[in-house]
Amino acid sequence: MTRRVAILISGGGSNMDRLLASMEGSDNARPVLVLSNRADAGGLAKASARGVPVAVVSHKDFPKDRNAFEAALHARFEAAGTDLICLAGFMRILTPGFVGKWTGRMLNIHPSLLPKYPGLDTHARALAAGEAEHGCTVHEVTSELDMGPMLGQARLSVRAGDTAETLAARVLTLEHRLYPQVLARFAAGDRRPVTIEAVD
């Protein structure tokens, strides 16, 4: 069965673009919608260029009403016949009510080796802690931020002289490899974690 995939973004959509590319010719997954909470998100143009439907639901149109914002998101996903949602740089925290509607059908990628460093500023925090390894994690989304079941990790060695910026750039290349592999496996009904070890 081909799973119908929607992708949520807020910015340039580099991970989104890799996911879209990975679904070309796939028997297990195909993109049906790219949705952003920002009309100026650069990823919208990339998705349109690939022929994928796009939409904007701005959180600013729902001041102090997260439930109404999320109801609008949900309606868009339902209208597109969405089976799976991939968060790819979506910079809004979703409420447990919304997450509950999509339990087991929503993925996210996070730039750390979870459970280490949930939340923001992961690269700087890893460097400050003197970590020898760093990387990224794809996980199922649950109501607990960045703590859902792990579906894949990619790791690399922290180099002497790494800054938060250089580390972020190196981790991003791993994200681009990991997320498509996890989606392909997950869409096929396989929840075994994907593991990638970077060759430095």
C-alpha positions as CSV (number, residue, x, y, z in Angstrom):
1,M,0.0,0.0,0.0
2,T,1.3,3.4,-0.9
3,R,1.3,5.8,2.0
4,R,0.2,9.4,1.4
5,V,2.8,11.7,3.0
6,A,2.4,15.3,4.1
7,I,5.4,17.4,5.2
8,L,5.3,20.3,7.6
9,I,7.9,23.1,7.3
10,S,8.7,26.6,8.5
11,G,11.8,27.5,6.5
12,G,14.0,26.5,3.6
13,G,13.0,22.9,3.5
14,S,16.3,21.2,2.8
15,N,15.1,18.0,4.6
16,M,11.8,18.3,2.9
17,D,13.5,18.5,-0.5
18,R,15.4,15.3,0.3
19,L,12.2,13.5,1.4
20,L,10.4,14.6,-1.8
21,A,13.3,13.4,-3.9
22,S,13.4,10.0,-2.1
23,M,9.7,9.4,-2.8
24,E,10.0,9.8,-6.6
25,G,9.3,6.3,-8.0
26,S,8.6,4.8,-4.6
27,D,5.9,2.2,-4.3
28,N,5.5,2.8,-0.6
29,A,5.2,6.6,-0.2
30,R,4.2,9.6,-2.2
31,P,3.9,13.2,-1.3
32,V,0.4,14.8,-1.2
33,L,1.0,18.1,0.5
34,V,3.7,20.4,1.8
35,L,2.3,22.8,4.4
36,S,4.0,25.7,6.2
37,N,3.0,28.1,8.9
38,R,4.9,30.8,7.1
39,A,4.0,32.1,3.7
40,D,7.6,33.1,3.1
41,A,9.0,29.7,3.8
42,G,11.5,28.9,1.0
43,G,10.6,25.3,1.0
44,L,7.2,26.1,-0.6
45,A,8.8,27.1,-3.9
46,K,11.0,23.9,-3.9
47,A,7.9,21.7,-3.4
48,S,5.9,23.5,-6.1
49,A,8.8,23.1,-8.5
50,R,8.5,19.3,-7.9
51,G,4.8,19.4,-8.6
52,V,3.8,18.8,-5.0
53,P,0.7,20.7,-3.7
54,V,1.5,23.4,-1.1
55,A,-0.5,25.2,1.5
56,V,0.0,27.9,4.2
57,V,-1.8,27.9,7.5
58,S,-0.3,30.8,9.4
59,H,-0.3,30.6,13.2
60,K,-0.6,34.4,13.2
61,D,-4.1,34.1,11.9
62,F,-5.0,32.3,15.2
63,P,-3.7,34.6,17.9
64,K,-3.8,32.9,21.3
65,D,-5.8,30.0,19.9
66,R,-3.5,27.0,19.3
67,N,-6.5,24.7,19.1
68,A,-8.0,26.6,16.2
69,F,-4.6,26.7,14.4
70,E,-4.2,23.0,14.8
71,A,-7.8,22.3,13.7
72,A,-6.9,24.1,10.5
73,L,-3.8,22.0,10.0
74,H,-5.7,18.8,10.7
75,A,-8.4,19.8,8.2
76,R,-5.8,20.3,5.5
77,F,-4.2,17.0,6.2
78,E,-7.6,15.2,6.1
79,A,-8.5,16.9,2.8
80,A,-5.3,15.6,1.3
81,G,-6.0,12.1,2.5
82,T,-2.8,12.1,4.5
83,D,-1.5,8.8,6.0
84,L,1.8,10.0,7.4
85,I,3.1,13.4,8.5
86,C,6.8,14.3,8.5
87,L,8.0,17.3,10.4
88,A,10.9,18.9,8.6
89,G,12.0,22.1,10.3
90,F,8.5,22.9,11.6
91,M,9.1,25.5,14.3
92,R,5.8,25.2,16.3
93,I,5.2,22.9,19.3
94,L,2.1,20.8,18.7
95,T,-0.3,20.2,21.5
96,P,-1.1,16.7,22.9
97,G,-4.6,16.9,21.4
98,F,-3.2,17.3,17.9
99,V,-0.5,14.7,18.4
100,G,-3.0,12.2,19.7
101,K,-4.9,12.3,16.4
102,W,-1.7,11.3,14.6
103,T,-0.1,8.9,17.0
104,G,2.0,6.4,15.2
105,R,1.7,8.4,12.0
106,M,3.9,11.4,12.6
107,L,7.7,11.6,12.4
108,N,10.3,14.3,13.3
109,I,14.0,14.7,12.9
110,H,16.0,16.3,15.7
111,P,19.7,17.4,15.5
112,S,21.1,15.5,18.4
113,L,21.5,11.9,19.6
114,L,18.4,11.7,21.6
115,P,17.6,11.4,24.5
116,K,20.6,13.8,24.8
117,Y,19.8,17.5,24.1
118,P,16.1,17.7,23.3
119,G,14.9,21.2,22.4
120,L,17.0,24.0,20.9
121,D,20.7,24.9,20.6
122,T,21.7,21.2,20.4
123,H,25.1,21.7,18.7
124,A,26.3,24.3,21.2
125,R,25.2,22.2,24.1
126,A,27.0,19.1,22.8
127,L,30.2,21.1,22.4
128,A,29.9,22.7,25.8
129,A,29.5,19.2,27.3
130,G,32.6,18.0,25.6
131,E,30.8,15.3,23.6
132,A,33.0,13.0,21.5
133,E,30.0,12.1,19.2
134,H,27.0,14.0,17.9
135,G,24.4,13.5,15.3
136,C,20.7,13.4,14.6
137,T,17.6,11.3,15.4
138,V,14.4,10.5,13.6
139,H,11.6,9.6,16.1
140,E,7.9,9.2,16.3
141,V,6.2,12.3,17.6
142,T,4.5,12.0,21.0
143,S,3.2,14.6,23.5
144,E,6.6,14.6,25.2
145,L,8.9,16.9,23.2
146,D,11.6,15.0,21.3
147,M,11.0,11.9,23.3
148,G,9.0,9.6,21.0
149,P,10.2,6.1,19.9
150,M,13.5,6.3,18.1
151,L,13.3,5.2,14.4
152,G,16.9,6.1,13.3
153,Q,20.1,7.7,14.3
154,A,23.1,9.0,12.4
155,R,26.3,9.9,14.3
156,L,29.6,11.5,13.6
157,S,32.8,12.3,15.6
158,V,33.2,15.8,17.0
159,R,36.3,17.3,15.6
160,A,38.8,19.5,17.4
161,G,38.0,23.0,16.4
162,D,34.4,22.3,15.6
163,T,32.0,25.3,16.3
164,A,28.3,25.1,16.6
165,E,28.1,26.3,13.0
166,T,30.5,23.7,11.5
167,L,28.9,20.9,13.6
168,A,25.4,22.0,12.4
169,A,26.5,21.8,8.8
170,R,28.0,18.4,9.2
171,V,25.0,17.1,11.0
172,L,22.7,18.4,8.4
173,T,24.3,16.3,5.7
174,L,23.5,13.3,8.0
175,E,19.9,14.4,8.3
176,H,19.6,14.4,4.6
177,R,20.7,10.8,4.5
178,L,18.9,9.5,7.5
179,Y,15.4,10.9,7.1
180,P,14.7,9.5,3.7
181,Q,15.9,6.1,4.8
182,V,13.7,6.1,7.8
183,L,10.6,7.3,5.9
184,A,11.1,4.5,3.3
185,R,11.3,1.9,6.0
186,F,8.5,3.3,8.1
187,A,6.1,3.7,5.1
188,A,6.7,0.0,4.3
189,G,5.5,-0.9,7.8
190,D,9.0,-1.5,9.2
191,R,9.8,0.3,12.5
192,R,13.3,-1.2,13.0
193,P,15.7,1.7,13.6
194,V,18.0,2.8,10.9
195,T,21.6,3.4,11.9
196,I,24.2,5.5,10.0
197,E,27.8,5.9,11.1
198,A,29.6,8.8,9.3
199,V,33.0,8.2,7.9
200,D,35.1,11.2,9.0
